[in-house]
Amino acid sequence: MGPSKVIPYYFRATENFDKEEITMATLVTYNRFKVLSRLASHYKGPVSAAIHVNDDESKQQILADLHQLYEENEDMRRYVDLHLVVDKFDRQFNMWRNVAKFFARTDYIMMLDVDFYLCTDFRKSLKKEPELMELLRAGKAAIVVPAFEYVDESDGEDWNDFPKTKKDLLVDVGTEKLDMFHRGWKRGHGSTNYGKWYQQTKPYKVTDYNYSYEPYVIFKKEGTPWCDERFVGYGANKAACLFEIYLAGIDYWVLPNDFLIHQTHHYPEDTRAKERTYNKKLYDYYREETCLRYARIMIAANEWNTPKAANLKKECGRIRGFNDVIQKVAAEHNEL
């Protein structure tokens, strides 16, 4: 896109965090400042936020409002590391995600859209699951917190009314007041298997992954893939991040009692539709390229015949011609 000026720790949180804390790694635009402030006060834990600032006549007003936000809310000062991305390019979502991840100061992050309300204490839940924590520490698991939204958008405008327990959530699901996030695009969150989640009391592994899956996940910061920054605008950007995590040999596991709910926020649908069309084409090329890249890496590292390659073999084997190409690559490697 062009040069961007990144200013890390424009504001730096005063709180000292345990390394095993989970940092909310999020991206924020000017119109979502109040939602970020709400997240800081509600979560009361580390937040690493990439803030996009347009490099034009609006810049000084944005910075002034940002300073006011910090002055008004002590929790912003205590918990939020804020990193500025100053340029003239809108919606570089994956670049902003990478900035938030890179400057996070704990071992684990949650890749969160700021519009989601954290209804439950998933940090406490994770501590009660030692086997899941070991997988997280080893970089072998990404933990899914299921996402919901109100069927009638007007019901999602006041977070004070959101359910705070799974029992209460299921009441609203039963009356069709709440449903899985983006239920009209089931490939986006359907692999979580909401029907199973409603009944489940133990963490479970996602077994029906698809390349459009884009849940909200907790994962290890070090050693995990970065988001591909070729994706600009709406569509496929987050799915691409999670696709590469999956190919790297990281499995998705779902927490059984925790959930997020989307706080209603209206988007420019015309812009979204155009950008989705472009990014869908890019994603098709990206998947083929990424499958080949990871396969070559694993073959060279003698990991091709290990469990680490299982996700890659399963997902990339569906791409026409992939298996034939990789057989030749593996044969050439074995001859060396």
Secondary structure as the mmCIF struct_conf table of DSSP 4:
data_model
#
loop_
_struct_conf.conf_type_id
_struct_conf.id
_struct_conf.beg_label_comp_id
_struct_conf.beg_label_asym_id
_struct_conf.beg_label_seq_id
_struct_conf.end_label_comp_id
_struct_conf.end_label_asym_id
_struct_conf.end_label_seq_id
STRN STRN1 LYS A 5 PHE A 11
BEND BEND1 GLU A 15 GLU A 15
TURN_TY1_P TURN_TY1_P1 LYS A 19 GLU A 20
BEND BEND2 GLU A 21 GLU A 21
STRN STRN2 ILE A 22 VAL A 28
HELX_RH_3T_P HELX_RH_3T_P1 TYR A 30 ARG A 32
HELX_RH_AL_P HELX_RH_AL_P1 PHE A 33 TYR A 43
BEND BEND3 GLY A 45 GLY A 45
STRN STRN3 VAL A 47 ASN A 54
BEND BEND4 ASP A 55 ASP A 56
TURN_TY1_P TURN_TY1_P2 GLU A 57 SER A 58
HELX_RH_AL_P HELX_RH_AL_P2 LYS A 59 GLU A 72
HELX_RH_AL_P HELX_RH_AL_P3 GLU A 74 TYR A 79
STRN STRN4 VAL A 80 ASP A 87
BEND BEND5 LYS A 88 LYS A 88
HELX_RH_AL_P HELX_RH_AL_P4 PHE A 93 PHE A 102
TURN_TY1_P TURN_TY1_P3 PHE A 103 PHE A 103
BEND BEND6 THR A 106 ASP A 107
STRN STRN5 TYR A 108 MET A 111
TURN_TY1_P TURN_TY1_P4 VAL A 114 ASP A 115
STRN STRN6 PHE A 116 LEU A 118
BEND BEND7 THR A 120 THR A 120
HELX_RH_AL_P HELX_RH_AL_P5 PHE A 122 LYS A 127
TURN_TY1_P TURN_TY1_P5 LYS A 128 LYS A 128
HELX_RH_AL_P HELX_RH_AL_P6 PRO A 130 ARG A 137
TURN_TY1_P TURN_TY1_P6 ALA A 138 GLY A 139
STRN STRN7 ALA A 141 VAL A 144
STRN STRN8 ALA A 147 TYR A 150
BEND BEND8 VAL A 151 ASP A 152
HELX_RH_3T_P HELX_RH_3T_P2 GLU A 153 GLY A 156
BEND BEND9 GLU A 157 GLU A 157
HELX_RH_3T_P HELX_RH_3T_P3 TRP A 159 ASP A 161
BEND BEND10 PHE A 162 PHE A 162
BEND BEND11 THR A 165 THR A 165
HELX_RH_AL_P HELX_RH_AL_P7 LYS A 166 GLY A 174
TURN_TY1_P TURN_TY1_P7 THR A 175 GLU A 176
BEND BEND12 LYS A 177 LYS A 177
STRN STRN9 LEU A 178 MET A 180
TURN_TY1_P TURN_TY1_P8 PHE A 181 GLY A 184
BEND BEND13 TRP A 185 TRP A 185
HELX_RH_AL_P HELX_RH_AL_P8 LYS A 186 HIS A 189
HELX_RH_3T_P HELX_RH_3T_P4 GLY A 190 THR A 192
HELX_RH_AL_P HELX_RH_AL_P9 TYR A 194 GLN A 199
BEND BEND14 LYS A 202 LYS A 202
STRN STRN10 TYR A 204 LYS A 205
BEND BEND15 ASP A 208 ASP A 208
TURN_TY1_P TURN_TY1_P9 TYR A 211 SER A 212
STRN STRN11 VAL A 217 LYS A 220
BEND BEND16 LYS A 221 LYS A 221
TURN_TY1_P TURN_TY1_P10 GLU A 222 GLY A 223
BEND BEND17 THR A 224 THR A 224
HELX_LH_PP_P HELX_LH_PP_P1 PRO A 225 ASP A 228
TURN_TY1_P TURN_TY1_P11 GLU A 229 ARG A 230
BEND BEND18 GLY A 233 ALA A 236
HELX_RH_AL_P HELX_RH_AL_P10 ASN A 237 LEU A 247
TURN_TY1_P TURN_TY1_P12 ALA A 248 GLY A 249
HELX_LH_PP_P HELX_LH_PP_P2 ILE A 250 ILE A 250
STRN STRN12 ASP A 251 VAL A 254
BEND BEND19 PRO A 256 ASN A 257
STRN STRN13 LEU A 260 HIS A 262
HELX_LH_PP_P HELX_LH_PP_P3 GLN A 263 THR A 264
HELX_RH_AL_P HELX_RH_AL_P11 GLU A 269 ALA A 300
TURN_TY1_P TURN_TY1_P13 ALA A 301 ASN A 302
TURN_TY1_P TURN_TY1_P14 TRP A 304 ASN A 305
BEND BEND20 THR A 306 THR A 306
HELX_RH_3T_P HELX_RH_3T_P5 PRO A 307 ALA A 309
HELX_RH_AL_P HELX_RH_AL_P12 ALA A 310 CYS A 316
TURN_TY1_P TURN_TY1_P15 GLY A 317 ARG A 318
BEND BEND21 ILE A 319 ILE A 319
TURN_TY1_P TURN_TY1_P16 ARG A 320 GLY A 321
HELX_RH_AL_P HELX_RH_AL_P13 PHE A 322 GLU A 335
#
